[in-house]
Amino acid sequence: MDWHFVFSQALTQAIGPTMLVYALAAIGLNLQFGYTGLLNFGQAAFAAMGAYGLAIGVVVLDLPFWWGIGLGLASAVVLALLLGIPTLRLRADYLAIVTIAAAEIVRRTARATGLSEYTGGSDGMRGFSEPFFAMNPYPSEATWTFLFASMDGGRLKLDFLLFDLQYSNRDLWVMTVGWVLVAFFLVLLGLLVRSPWGRVLKGIREDEEAVRSLGKNVFAYKMQALVIGGLIGAVAGFLFALSRANVQPDTFITDFTFYLYVIIILGGAARLFGPVLGAALFWFLYSFLSQGLNQGIRSGAIPEDWLSATQVGPLVFFLVGLSMVLLLIYRPQGILGDRRELTLDVR
């Protein structure tokens, strides 16, 4: 059994482009759920608005790349206002119902045959990522070596004792931008949540009526948290679309948001680095189990009578789910979290 390959694939996923997408989206959701207590089950919708705003702006409206970015951010703000204005004055579960419905509405609208001229339908949209990769500083045809790193044919390879990591020059560019964005939003949120504004958000999470009795406009603070978290979700949508050079509606299914909650709970709600740690561990665990089971089947260590290759996917989800159940039983606050951070005021 090739454990070197298993560890390599798991670590490649743990710091790669997909992990960064989920980390960014989870950072935005952490502001809403972890710090403010908003039950947003539609973060996938904000990511979709960002991705489709960029794609439609560049491909359909023939706008410059940065105008497409602006269109995606504006679309996320509009969605936050549409969802927040009628629900944020009500109980928390109303926002949960509306956001999960909105995410499905956005996805099905993007899939609609009648709008395929503008959204690409179920096939998705392409042709919007070229300006982004035109800025790629990593050479596509080069060979160089530095310490344990080498680059050959546009692929970076990091060789270590137990693993090696390989990325294409396009992945490297996406990862560079992704890690810069993660660092930027962590610094920004760190400043916000430690400010008086952030302390009001935590107060709303703990006891909304007490904050209102102090003369604070609870609705305005909730709306601000929803908008900012939605904007970060839209940025995650940009990165997701650019990393795949494609926007496909079924990418933004409800599972996308549920994975984000798993990531937040795993890393620790209302902890600055919780979403990043949670995303890295989630994708490491997912890839490690998937590659490990597949390698076990190929090597004969796991008889095919016990487990077939087609059964690996469902079993991996079962094992990841079981791990989360055990985590919630023995450490519900997550790795970095505080048990008190999971207390929500849903009156």
C-alpha positions, 0 to 999 in steps of 0.5 A: 500500500502506497502510504507516500501517495496517500499522505501526499494527496491528503496534504495537497488537498489540505492546503490547495485551492479547494481548501482555500475556497472553503476557508474563505466562505467559512470565514464569512459564515463564521462572522455571521454564525460564530460571532453574531449568531445568525443562522445563514444556511445559504452561504452557497448562494452568496458564493454563486452570486459572486461566481456568476456575477463575474462570469456574466459580467465578463462573458455576457456583458463583455465587461473588463475583469475587475468590473465583473468582480464589482458586479459579483460583489454588488450582487452579493450585497443585493442578495443580503439586503433581500434576505435580511430586510424581511427576516432579521427583525424576526426570530433566528430560524426565519433567516435559516429558512429563507437562506436555505430556500434562496440558495436553492432558488439561485441554483435552479435559476442558474440551471433554467433552460430559458436563461441558459443564454445568460447563465450557461444552464446546467453546462455552466460558463467558461471564458472569464478566467483568461484575464486572471491567469494572464496575471500569473507570474509563475512560468508555464514552461520552466525547470528550477530547483530550490531546496526540496522544491522543483518545477518542471513543465509548469508543475511545482513539486515539493519532495519530503521524506513522507510526502511530495506536493505537486501543483500546476502553475495555475494552481500555484497562482490560485493558491497565492491569491487565495492565501493572500485573501485569507490573510487579508480577511483574517486581519480585517475580521480580527480588527473588527471583532475586537472593536466596539462593533465586534463586541456588540455582535457578540452581545447580540449573539448572547442576548439580543434584548439586552443589547437592544435595551442599551439603545443599539440598533440590533437590526442594523448590526445584524444586517452589517454582519450578513452583508460583510459575511456575504461579501466574503462568501462572494470572494470565495465564489470568485476563487472557486470559479477561477480555480476551475475556469468554469461556473457550474450551478450544481457546484453550489448545492446545499451541501456546500453550506453544510460543509462550511458548518462542519468546518466551523464546528471542527475548527471552533466557532467564533475563533479567528483561525477556526475556519482555516484550521477546520478547512485544512483538517476537513479536506485532509481527512476527506482525501486521506480516507478516500485515497487510503481506502482506494489504495487498500483496494488496489493493493489487496489489503481490503478484499473487494468482497468487503468493499468495492471502489464504487462504495468508497465515496459513501463510506468516506462520507459516513466516516467523516460524519462519524468523526463529526459526531464523536467530535460533537460528543467529546469536544462540541466547541471544536479544536480551537473553540470555547463551549460558550461560543455555541450558545445562541439566542434564538428568541 
